Amino acid sequence: MVTPSSTATADVERVAQRIRRRVFEHVMRNGGGYLSQACSSAELFATLYGRVMHLGPSQAPLEPVAFPGVPGPANPDYVSGGAYNGPRDPEFDRFIFSPAHYALVLYAALIEFGRLAPAALEAFNRDGSTVEMIGAEHSPGVETTTGSLAQAISQAGGIALGRRLKGEPGRVWVLMSDGEFQEGQVWEAVQALVHYRLDTVGVYADVNDQQCDGRMDDVMRVGSIGERLRAFGARVFDVDGHDVDALAAPAAMEPDGRPLFVLAHTDPTRGVPLLRERAPNLHYLRFSSDEERERYQHAFAAFDEEA
């Protein structure tokens, strides 16, 4: 196992805090947004891009082009958002982004790692822009549209199997949310990953116990995700999702024939304790009054002082 240096850890921790801050700032400027997702997943994105994934340099413009139309043989101008994660060369890893509503967090991560210009967020959620609120296959950093939640893991399995058949050594990484484990397709995909011994697939799940309608167990109880995955035959690690070293360690281990799942247990109010007053409805922050917005403005100012 690779033992990371304290310097590398500190660097990634700082990036995570900047991701969280950038999203918070955007939410304040635009009167709402997916803030809790940034609170919970900032360290996941920072660790994936900074410590885990082996990616080549971005193949896309720093400032995204306008929507080029749908992919197809009649559209030579189409470019996949996956180009921001580098070329699809055999030795490089691939990143499949599953929870499309985390797109703002992904864009913030791309900015912090120099793959996207900060000005790109000015086009966020505008007509004709690829910087969509719900990421699609043309959005920066998004290689495939994952449809309804939970389809990305199936796509990753197909990509990994194809790469094995072609003799490509690069791995395939997936970022998921825990709410996706309520979908039956996930478990069919896990069964296939285990059956084909696709140990080049690594899945990081943001286990923040939240989904769009409230707490996970209040909407549909799934029990212990880790126990279920182990029962299927997966290699599973439960870690503190805000501990950079704990997040990176499983990816540094030698593959053993089993797909890897890192269950990152996170706090959806991390860095913004004011959000706890909204629990369990944390999915999307929309200010209900000028008074509430002012309170969040004070919270943002305090966040800046602590950062």
C-alpha positions as CSV (number, residue, x, y, z in Angstrom):
1,M,0.0,0.0,0.0
2,V,1.2,3.5,-0.8
3,T,1.6,5.7,2.2
4,P,0.8,9.3,1.2
5,S,2.9,12.2,2.4
6,S,1.4,14.7,4.8
7,T,2.1,17.4,2.2
8,A,0.0,15.6,-0.4
9,T,-2.8,15.1,2.1
10,A,-2.8,18.8,3.1
11,D,-2.9,19.8,-0.5
12,V,-5.9,17.7,-1.3
13,E,-7.6,18.9,1.9
14,R,-7.2,22.5,0.8
15,V,-8.6,21.7,-2.6
16,A,-11.6,20.1,-1.0
17,Q,-12.2,23.2,1.1
18,R,-11.9,25.3,-2.0
19,I,-14.4,23.1,-3.9
20,R,-16.9,23.5,-1.0
21,R,-16.3,27.3,-0.9
22,R,-16.7,27.7,-4.6
23,V,-20.0,25.9,-4.6
24,F,-21.2,27.9,-1.6
25,E,-20.3,31.1,-3.3
26,H,-22.2,30.1,-6.4
27,V,-25.3,29.1,-4.4
28,M,-25.3,32.5,-2.7
29,R,-24.8,34.4,-5.9
30,N,-27.6,32.5,-7.6
31,G,-30.1,32.3,-4.8
32,G,-30.0,28.6,-4.3
33,G,-28.5,25.3,-5.4
34,Y,-27.2,21.9,-4.5
35,L,-25.1,22.9,-1.5
36,S,-25.4,19.8,0.7
37,Q,-23.9,17.7,-2.1
38,A,-20.7,19.8,-2.0
39,C,-20.6,19.6,1.8
40,S,-20.6,15.9,1.7
41,S,-18.6,15.1,-1.4
42,A,-15.8,17.7,-1.7
43,E,-13.2,15.4,-0.3
44,L,-14.3,12.6,-2.6
45,F,-13.8,14.8,-5.7
46,A,-10.5,16.2,-4.4
47,T,-9.2,12.7,-3.6
48,L,-10.3,11.2,-6.9
49,Y,-8.7,13.9,-9.0
50,G,-5.8,14.5,-6.7
51,R,-4.8,11.1,-5.5
52,V,-6.7,8.2,-7.1
53,M,-7.3,8.6,-10.8
54,H,-4.6,8.4,-13.4
55,L,-5.8,10.9,-16.0
56,G,-4.1,12.6,-18.9
57,P,-4.3,16.3,-19.6
58,S,-7.7,17.8,-20.5
59,Q,-8.5,17.6,-24.2
60,A,-11.2,20.3,-24.0
61,P,-11.2,24.1,-24.0
62,L,-11.0,25.8,-20.6
63,E,-14.1,27.8,-21.4
64,P,-16.7,25.3,-22.7
65,V,-18.3,25.7,-26.1
66,A,-22.0,26.1,-26.6
67,F,-24.1,23.0,-26.8
68,P,-22.9,21.3,-30.1
69,G,-26.0,19.2,-30.6
70,V,-26.5,15.5,-30.0
71,P,-23.8,13.0,-30.9
72,G,-24.0,11.2,-34.2
73,P,-22.4,10.7,-37.6
74,A,-24.0,13.9,-38.9
75,N,-22.5,16.0,-36.2
76,P,-18.7,16.3,-36.5
77,D,-18.6,19.1,-34.0
78,Y,-19.8,17.0,-31.1
79,V,-17.3,16.6,-28.2
80,S,-17.9,14.5,-25.2
81,G,-17.7,16.2,-21.8
82,G,-15.3,13.3,-20.9
83,A,-12.6,15.1,-22.8
84,Y,-12.0,17.3,-19.7
85,N,-10.8,14.1,-18.0
86,G,-8.1,13.5,-20.7
87,P,-7.6,11.3,-23.7
88,R,-9.0,7.8,-23.8
89,D,-5.6,6.2,-24.2
90,P,-5.2,2.6,-23.0
91,E,-3.0,3.5,-20.0
92,F,-5.2,6.2,-18.6
93,D,-8.2,5.8,-16.3
94,R,-11.7,6.7,-17.2
95,F,-14.2,8.5,-14.9
96,I,-17.9,7.8,-15.0
97,F,-19.9,10.4,-13.1
98,S,-23.2,9.0,-11.8
99,P,-25.2,11.5,-9.6
100,A,-25.8,14.1,-12.3
101,H,-27.2,16.6,-9.8
102,Y,-23.7,16.9,-8.3
103,A,-22.6,18.6,-11.5
104,L,-21.8,21.9,-9.8
105,V,-19.4,20.1,-7.4
106,L,-17.8,18.4,-10.4
107,Y,-17.3,21.7,-12.2
108,A,-15.8,23.2,-9.1
109,A,-13.4,20.3,-8.9
110,L,-12.4,20.7,-12.5
111,I,-11.7,24.4,-11.9
112,E,-9.5,23.6,-8.9
113,F,-7.5,21.1,-10.9
114,G,-7.0,23.5,-13.8
115,R,-9.2,21.6,-16.2
116,L,-11.9,24.2,-16.4
117,A,-11.9,28.0,-16.3
118,P,-13.6,29.7,-13.3
119,A,-15.5,31.8,-15.8
120,A,-17.3,28.7,-17.1
121,L,-19.6,28.9,-14.1
122,E,-21.1,32.1,-15.5
123,A,-22.8,29.9,-18.1
124,F,-24.2,27.5,-15.5
125,N,-27.8,26.4,-16.3
126,R,-28.2,28.9,-19.2
127,D,-30.0,28.0,-22.4
128,G,-27.6,26.7,-25.0
129,S,-24.8,26.0,-22.4
130,T,-23.1,22.7,-21.8
131,V,-22.5,23.7,-18.2
132,E,-25.8,22.2,-17.2
133,M,-27.3,22.0,-13.7
134,I,-27.9,18.3,-14.2
135,G,-24.8,17.0,-16.0
136,A,-25.2,15.4,-19.4
137,E,-22.8,13.7,-21.8
138,H,-21.7,17.1,-23.2
139,S,-21.2,18.7,-19.8
140,P,-17.6,19.3,-18.6
141,G,-16.2,16.1,-16.9
142,V,-19.3,14.0,-17.8
143,E,-18.4,11.2,-20.2
144,T,-21.9,9.5,-20.5
145,T,-25.4,10.5,-19.6
146,T,-26.4,8.2,-16.8
147,G,-30.1,8.6,-17.3
148,S,-32.1,7.8,-14.2
149,L,-29.8,7.4,-11.3
150,A,-27.9,4.1,-11.0
151,Q,-27.1,3.5,-14.7
152,A,-23.5,4.6,-14.5
153,I,-22.3,1.5,-12.7
154,S,-23.6,-0.6,-15.6
155,Q,-21.9,1.6,-18.1
156,A,-18.7,1.4,-16.2
157,G,-18.9,-2.4,-16.2
158,G,-19.3,-2.5,-19.9
159,I,-16.4,-0.1,-20.5
160,A,-14.2,-2.1,-18.1
161,L,-15.1,-5.4,-19.9
162,G,-14.3,-3.9,-23.2
163,R,-11.0,-2.5,-22.0
164,R,-10.1,-5.9,-20.7
165,L,-10.8,-7.5,-24.1
166,K,-8.6,-4.9,-25.8
167,G,-5.8,-5.4,-23.3
168,E,-6.1,-1.8,-21.9
169,P,-4.6,-1.5,-18.4
170,G,-6.4,1.7,-17.4
171,R,-9.0,1.5,-14.6
172,V,-12.6,2.7,-14.6
173,W,-13.7,4.9,-11.6
174,V,-17.3,5.7,-10.7
175,L,-18.7,8.3,-8.3
176,M,-22.1,7.4,-7.0
177,S,-24.5,8.6,-4.3
178,D,-26.0,6.2,-1.7
179,G,-29.6,6.9,-2.9
180,E,-28.7,5.0,-6.1
181,F,-28.5,1.8,-4.1
182,Q,-32.3,1.9,-3.8
183,E,-32.4,1.0,-7.6
184,G,-32.4,-2.6,-8.6
185,Q,-30.2,-2.0,-11.6
186,V,-27.3,-1.3,-9.2
187,W,-27.5,-4.8,-7.8
188,E,-27.7,-6.4,-11.2
189,A,-24.6,-4.4,-12.2
190,V,-22.8,-5.5,-9.0
191,Q,-23.6,-9.1,-9.8
192,A,-22.1,-8.7,-13.3
193,L,-19.0,-7.0,-12.0
194,V,-18.4,-9.8,-9.6
195,H,-19.2,-12.5,-12.1
196,Y,-16.7,-11.1,-14.6
197,R,-14.1,-10.4,-11.9
198,L,-13.9,-6.8,-13.1
199,D,-11.3,-5.6,-10.5
200,T,-10.4,-2.6,-12.7
201,V,-13.7,-1.0,-11.6
202,G,-13.5,1.2,-8.5
203,V,-16.7,2.8,-7.1
204,Y,-16.7,5.6,-4.6
205,A,-20.1,6.2,-3.0
206,D,-21.1,9.3,-1.1
207,V,-23.0,7.8,1.8
208,N,-24.6,10.9,3.3
209,D,-27.9,9.2,4.2
210,Q,-29.8,11.8,2.1
211,Q,-31.9,11.7,-1.1
212,C,-34.3,14.1,-2.8
213,D,-37.3,13.2,-0.5
214,G,-35.4,13.2,2.8
215,R,-33.4,10.6,4.8
216,M,-32.7,7.3,3.1
217,D,-34.4,5.1,5.6
218,D,-37.5,7.2,5.6
219,V,-37.9,6.8,1.8
220,M,-36.8,3.2,1.3
221,R,-34.7,1.3,3.7
222,V,-31.8,-0.5,2.2
223,G,-30.0,-1.7,5.3
224,S,-26.2,-2.0,5.4
225,I,-25.0,-1.2,1.9
226,G,-21.6,-2.7,2.8
227,E,-23.0,-6.0,4.0
228,R,-25.1,-6.3,0.8
229,L,-22.1,-5.6,-1.4
230,R,-20.0,-8.1,0.5
231,A,-22.7,-10.7,0.1
232,F,-22.5,-10.2,-3.6
233,G,-18.8,-10.8,-3.5
234,A,-17.5,-7.3,-3.9
235,R,-14.4,-5.8,-2.1
236,V,-15.7,-3.2,0.3
237,F,-14.2,-0.5,2.5
238,D,-16.2,1.7,4.9
239,V,-14.3,4.9,5.4
240,D,-14.7,8.4,6.8
241,G,-15.6,10.4,3.7
242,H,-13.8,13.5,4.9
243,D,-10.5,11.8,5.6
244,V,-8.4,12.1,2.5
245,D,-5.9,9.4,3.5
246,A,-8.7,6.9,4.3
247,L,-10.4,7.6,1.0
248,A,-7.2,7.1,-1.0
249,A,-5.9,4.0,0.7
250,P,-8.2,1.4,-0.8
251,A,-7.4,2.5,-4.4
252,A,-3.7,2.0,-3.7
253,M,-4.1,-1.6,-2.9
254,E,-3.4,-4.3,-5.4
255,P,-6.6,-5.5,-7.2
256,D,-7.6,-9.0,-6.1
257,G,-10.2,-10.0,-8.7
258,R,-13.2,-8.2,-7.0
259,P,-14.7,-4.9,-7.9
260,L,-13.8,-2.2,-5.4
261,F,-16.4,-0.2,-3.5
262,V,-15.4,2.6,-1.2
263,L,-18.3,3.6,1.0
264,A,-17.5,7.2,2.1
265,H,-19.6,8.1,5.1
266,T,-20.1,11.8,5.0
267,D,-21.9,14.8,6.6
268,P,-24.2,16.7,4.2
269,T,-23.8,19.8,6.3
270,R,-20.0,19.7,6.6
271,G,-18.7,23.2,6.8
272,V,-22.1,24.8,6.8
273,P,-23.8,23.8,10.1
274,L,-26.6,26.2,9.4
275,L,-27.9,23.6,6.9
276,R,-28.8,21.3,9.9
277,E,-31.8,23.4,10.5
278,R,-33.3,22.2,7.2
279,A,-32.8,18.5,8.0
280,P,-34.0,16.2,6.7
281,N,-34.8,18.2,3.6
282,L,-31.3,19.0,2.5
283,H,-31.4,18.0,-1.2
284,Y,-31.7,21.5,-2.7
285,L,-31.3,24.9,-1.0
286,R,-33.8,27.5,-2.0
287,F,-34.1,30.6,0.2
288,S,-37.6,31.0,1.6
289,S,-37.1,34.7,2.6
290,D,-34.6,37.6,2.6
291,E,-34.0,36.9,6.2
292,E,-32.9,33.3,5.6
293,R,-30.7,34.4,2.7
294,E,-29.0,37.0,5.0
295,R,-28.4,34.3,7.6
296,Y,-26.7,32.2,4.9
297,Q,-24.7,35.2,3.8
298,H,-23.3,35.5,7.4
299,A,-22.6,31.7,7.3
300,F,-20.7,32.2,4.1
301,A,-18.7,35.0,5.6
302,A,-17.8,32.8,8.6
303,F,-16.9,30.0,6.2
304,D,-14.4,32.3,4.5
305,E,-12.9,33.3,7.8
306,E,-12.3,29.6,8.7
307,A,-11.0,28.6,5.3
